[in-house]
Amino acid sequence: MKQTERILRHLEVFGSITAAEAAAEFGCMRLASRISELKREGVPIRREMVTGRNRFGEAVTFARYSIDGR
């Protein structure tokens, strides 16, 4: 199974994914590229920029992707 297929299944089952989740779950180091491929295939992906904390307690901003309309 390709990474894009695994990511799409993850989105359908869990609702969203971040780059950290994709790296941990699938070994995917270029989530934005896989999301771009899914968009080219016609999957309506929405990107939300969220703020969280890194392991040092510093504020960081990252993308959380989901299927638009779900």
C-alpha positions in Angstrom: 0.0 0.0 0.0 1.3 3.4 -0.9 1.8 6.2 1.6 -1.0 8.3 0.0 -3.4 5.3 0.5 -2.4 4.9 4.1 -2.8 8.7 4.8 -6.2 8.8 3.1 -7.4 5.8 5.2 -6.1 7.6 8.3 -8.0 10.7 7.4 -11.2 8.7 6.8 -10.9 6.8 10.1 -9.4 9.4 12.5 -10.5 12.6 10.8 -7.1 14.5 10.6 -3.4 14.1 10.5 -0.3 16.2 11.3 3.3 15.8 10.0 4.4 14.4 13.4 1.6 11.8 13.3 2.5 10.8 9.7 6.1 10.4 10.5 5.4 8.2 13.6 2.6 6.1 12.0 3.8 5.7 8.4 7.4 6.9 8.3 6.2 9.7 6.0 8.7 12.6 6.2 7.0 14.7 3.5 3.3 14.8 4.4 2.7 18.1 2.5 3.8 16.3 -0.7 1.5 13.3 -0.1 -1.4 15.7 0.6 -0.6 17.5 -2.7 -0.8 14.2 -4.5 -4.2 13.4 -2.9 -5.5 16.9 -3.9 -4.4 16.2 -7.5 -6.4 13.0 -7.3 -9.5 15.0 -6.4 -9.6 14.5 -2.6 -10.9 17.7 -1.0 -8.3 18.3 1.7 -8.5 21.1 4.2 -5.5 22.6 6.0 -5.8 24.2 9.4 -2.9 25.9 11.0 -2.8 25.1 14.8 -0.6 26.2 17.6 0.9 23.8 20.1 4.0 23.2 22.2 7.2 21.4 21.3 9.1 19.2 23.7 10.9 22.3 25.1 7.6 24.0 25.9 8.0 26.6 23.1 5.0 27.6 21.0 5.0 26.2 17.5 2.6 26.3 14.6 1.9 23.4 12.3 -0.6 22.1 9.8 -3.4 19.7 10.6 -5.0 18.2 7.5 -8.5 16.8 7.2 -11.0 15.9 4.4 -13.1 19.0 3.7 -16.7 18.6 4.6 -16.2 16.0 7.3 
